[in-house]
Structures are given as structure tokens and as C-alpha cells.
Amino acid sequence: MPSPAWENLDDFLNVDDFATTATFTNSDGQVSQPVACIFDDPYFDKQLGEYSATEGEPRITCKEVDVVGVKKHHECTIASMPGRTYHVVHDVKFDGTGTCVVYLAEN
């Protein structure tokens, strides 16, 4: 049985709609290819579906195959956030559905 169209991650992460791109730089200075992602408001708790003053980690959601090798302490830049640099604060959190969350902190 084919998957429904809404399950296509490439459609969900379309940069012509509301997605953006992120690039990662490792400790050797190697920069990744741009990764399509959703940048989440750092004060929006998606578990609760509301804003929370205790949440503060910016994060991106992306396809797990696009961030294989991204580790804690790598640097990250987000295309929709020019002039800001982030670093990865935890190893990538894979969720088993093909997507993952990368938690960031602003440098």
C-alpha cells in the first residue's frame, strides 16, 4: 500500500513553503551540504502545543538521513536566521520515523 502524500518528508520540508536550511560545521572545519529543516521557536513547547517560559533551546526538525554524523558541539547556521550561529548541544535525537530533532544553543 503506498504512503499518503502527507507522509512525504520532502514535501513537508519544502523550502519554498515554510522550511529553511541549516548547515553544520564539524571541529575540522568541514561544512555540510544544506539540510532542509523546520526551525522551531525556542519558547514553543510542541509537546504541550503552547508557549512556555521554561523552554529555551532552539531546535530544528529534519530528515535523519541528512544529519548522519552531526554530533554535539558542531556549529550550525540557519538560513532564515542570518548573522546567528548556533552549536549542537546534544547528539541528534532520532525518533524512528525518519525525522529527528537537533537541539541548539546560540553562540
C-alpha positions in Angstrom: 0.0 0.0 0.0 1.5 3.4 -1.0 2.1 6.0 1.7 -0.2 9.0 1.8 1.1 12.2 0.2 1.3 13.9 3.5 3.9 11.4 4.7 6.4 12.5 2.1 9.1 14.2 4.2 10.4 16.1 1.1 7.0 17.8 0.7 6.9 18.6 4.4 10.4 20.0 4.4 9.9 22.1 1.2 11.9 25.3 1.5 9.5 27.0 -0.9 6.8 26.7 1.8 7.8 27.2 5.4 11.0 25.2 5.8 14.5 26.7 5.8 18.0 25.2 5.5 20.7 24.6 8.0 24.4 23.9 7.5 26.7 22.2 10.1 30.4 22.7 10.6 32.4 20.0 12.4 35.5 20.5 14.5 37.8 20.1 11.4 36.0 23.0 9.7 34.2 20.8 7.2 30.8 22.3 6.2 27.8 20.1 5.4 25.5 20.4 2.4 22.4 22.5 3.3 19.8 20.4 5.1 16.1 21.2 4.7 14.6 21.7 8.2 11.9 23.3 10.3 13.4 25.8 12.8 11.2 25.8 15.9 10.6 28.8 18.1 12.7 28.2 21.2 9.9 29.1 23.5 7.2 26.9 21.9 6.8 23.5 23.6 5.5 21.2 20.9 4.6 18.5 23.4 2.1 20.9 25.1 1.3 22.9 22.0 1.8 26.2 23.7 4.4 28.7 24.7 6.5 28.0 27.8 8.9 30.4 29.6 10.9 27.4 30.7 11.7 26.1 27.2 14.7 27.8 25.7 16.5 25.5 23.4 16.1 26.4 19.7 15.8 23.2 17.7 15.4 22.0 14.1 13.4 19.1 12.8 14.8 17.4 9.7 15.3 14.1 7.9 17.6 11.8 9.9 19.5 10.7 6.8 20.5 14.4 6.2 22.3 14.7 9.6 24.1 11.4 9.9 27.4 12.3 11.5 26.2 15.5 13.2 27.4 15.5 16.8 27.3 17.5 19.9 29.5 20.7 19.7 29.2 21.0 15.9 28.3 24.6 14.8 25.1 25.3 12.9 23.8 28.2 10.8 20.2 28.6 9.8 19.4 30.4 6.6 16.3 32.1 8.0 18.4 33.5 11.0 21.2 35.4 9.2 24.1 36.6 11.4 23.4 34.0 14.1 25.5 30.9 14.8 24.3 28.0 17.0 26.1 25.0 18.4 24.6 21.5 18.7 24.0 20.8 22.5 23.2 17.1 22.3 23.8 14.4 19.8 21.0 14.2 17.3 17.7 12.7 18.7 16.3 10.2 16.2 12.6 9.3 16.6 12.3 6.2 14.5 10.0 7.8 11.9 12.7 9.1 9.5 12.8 12.5 11.2 14.9 13.8 14.1 15.4 16.8 16.3 18.7 18.7 16.7 18.8 20.8 19.8 20.8 24.0 19.5 22.1 26.9 21.6 23.0 30.3 20.3 26.8 31.1 20.4 
